[in-house]
Amino acid sequence: MRPQPKVLIERAVELYGRDEVVQWAAALLSGQQGGDDLEIGLLGGSPGWTAYWSRVWGARALLYVWDESASAAVIYGLRDEHWRVREMCAKVCRRRELAEGSAALAVLAGDPVARVRVSAYNAIADICEADSAEPLLAVSFESPREADEAAAALRRMEQRLDRRLG
């Protein structure tokens, strides 16, 4: 049985140091070669997977190890061609409170993939200002589950900002 991603990242940090792992994860996310000393298996991936998986695993690593130097790669990843990368970058924005991704998150709230939209709703609710709330106030959603997710996100945002938005 494979260890959880958090455990894998902790091991990579022990072996190579936080800065090296962050730099490598950001390079993977950006589609660049990341340090020759590290292997994708340290992050939970497998060699030979489709190229976008390296970007997904790079973003996922940033959920567990962080430095502000990775911010630009995460914001860039919000516009990735593959939905799994966009979804993971929205999660990283939320966890790392990257409010500079607000405009891209608002765009993702209209993504064709429901999982990406829901991740965007959650990030908007937890890190953005009131002027980014519009996607949470939409009149219709693709499914009842999505409507529930957006409503819960709106309630969190209203509570965090201490004001009514709808």
C-alpha positions in Angstrom: 0.0 0.0 0.0 1.3 3.4 -1.0 1.8 6.1 1.7 -0.3 9.2 1.7 1.0 12.2 -0.4 1.7 14.2 2.8 4.0 11.3 4.1 5.7 11.1 0.7 6.4 14.9 0.7 7.7 14.8 4.3 10.1 12.1 3.2 11.3 14.1 0.2 11.9 17.1 2.4 13.9 15.0 4.8 16.0 13.7 1.9 16.5 16.9 -0.1 15.4 19.9 2.0 12.3 22.1 1.9 13.7 24.6 -0.6 14.8 21.9 -3.1 11.4 20.1 -3.0 9.5 23.4 -3.4 11.7 24.4 -6.3 11.2 21.0 -7.9 7.5 21.0 -7.4 7.1 24.5 -8.9 9.3 23.4 -11.9 7.1 20.3 -12.4 4.0 22.4 -12.2 5.4 24.9 -14.7 6.1 22.0 -17.1 9.9 22.3 -16.8 12.4 19.7 -15.8 12.7 19.7 -12.0 15.9 18.6 -10.3 17.6 15.5 -11.7 18.1 14.1 -8.1 14.5 13.8 -7.3 12.1 11.3 -8.7 8.4 11.6 -9.4 7.8 8.6 -7.1 8.8 10.7 -4.1 5.7 12.8 -4.7 3.4 9.8 -5.3 3.5 9.7 -9.1 4.9 7.1 -11.4 7.5 7.5 -14.1 5.9 7.2 -17.6 2.5 8.7 -16.7 1.0 11.2 -19.1 2.8 14.6 -18.9 0.0 16.4 -17.2 0.3 14.1 -14.2 3.8 15.6 -13.4 2.1 19.0 -13.2 -0.7 17.6 -10.9 1.9 16.0 -8.6 4.0 19.2 -8.6 0.9 21.2 -7.5 -0.1 18.5 -5.0 3.3 18.7 -3.3 2.7 22.4 -2.7 -0.2 21.5 -0.5 2.3 20.0 1.9 5.5 22.0 1.5 5.5 25.7 0.7 7.5 28.8 -0.1 6.2 32.1 -1.6 8.6 31.5 -4.5 6.1 28.9 -5.9 3.2 31.4 -6.1 3.7 32.3 -9.7 3.7 28.7 -10.8 0.5 28.0 -9.0 -1.2 31.1 -10.4 0.0 30.1 -13.9 -1.3 26.5 -13.3 -4.8 27.9 -12.8 -4.9 28.3 -16.6 -3.5 24.9 -17.4 -5.0 23.0 -20.3 -5.8 19.9 -18.1 -8.6 20.1 -15.6 -6.8 18.1 -12.9 -4.0 20.7 -12.8 -6.5 23.6 -12.6 -8.3 21.8 -9.8 -5.2 21.2 -7.8 -3.9 24.7 -8.2 -7.2 26.1 -7.0 -6.8 23.9 -3.9 -3.2 25.2 -3.4 -4.5 28.8 -3.7 -7.0 28.1 -1.0 -4.5 26.4 1.3 -1.8 29.0 0.8 -4.2 32.0 0.7 -3.0 33.2 -2.7 -5.5 36.0 -3.2 -3.5 37.2 -6.2 -5.2 34.3 -8.0 -8.7 35.9 -7.5 -9.2 36.8 -11.1 -8.2 33.4 -12.4 -10.3 31.7 -9.7 -13.3 33.7 -10.9 -12.7 32.4 -14.4 -12.4 28.8 -13.0 -15.8 29.2 -11.4 -17.1 28.9 -15.0 -14.9 25.9 -15.9 -16.5 23.1 -17.9 -15.5 20.6 -15.2 -17.6 20.5 -12.1 -14.7 19.5 -9.8 -12.7 22.5 -10.9 -15.7 24.8 -10.4 -16.2 23.5 -6.8 -12.5 24.0 -6.0 -12.7 27.5 -7.3 -15.9 28.2 -5.2 -14.1 27.1 -2.1 -11.0 29.1 -2.8 -13.0 32.2 -3.6 -14.9 31.8 -0.3 -11.9 31.4 1.8 -9.4 33.9 0.3 -11.0 36.4 -2.0 -12.7 39.8 -1.3 -16.4 40.5 -1.8 -15.9 41.7 -5.3 -15.1 38.1 -6.3 -18.3 36.6 -4.9 -20.3 36.8 -8.1 -19.8 33.1 -9.1 -21.2 32.0 -5.7 -24.3 34.1 -6.3 -25.2 32.4 -9.6 -28.9 31.7 -10.3 -28.4 28.2 -11.6 -25.8 25.5 -11.2 -25.2 22.3 -13.1 -26.3 20.0 -10.3 -27.9 20.2 -6.8 -24.6 19.1 -5.3 -22.8 22.0 -7.0 -25.5 24.5 -5.9 -25.0 23.2 -2.3 -21.2 23.6 -2.5 -21.6 27.2 -3.8 -24.1 28.0 -1.1 -21.9 26.7 1.6 -18.9 28.6 0.1 -21.0 31.8 0.1 -22.0 31.3 3.7 -18.3 30.9 4.7 -17.3 34.0 2.7 -20.0 36.0 4.3 -19.0 34.9 7.8 -15.3 35.5 7.0 -16.0 39.0 5.7 -18.7 39.7 8.3 -21.2 40.9 5.8 -24.1 39.8 3.6 -23.2 39.3 -0.1 -26.4 38.0 -1.7 
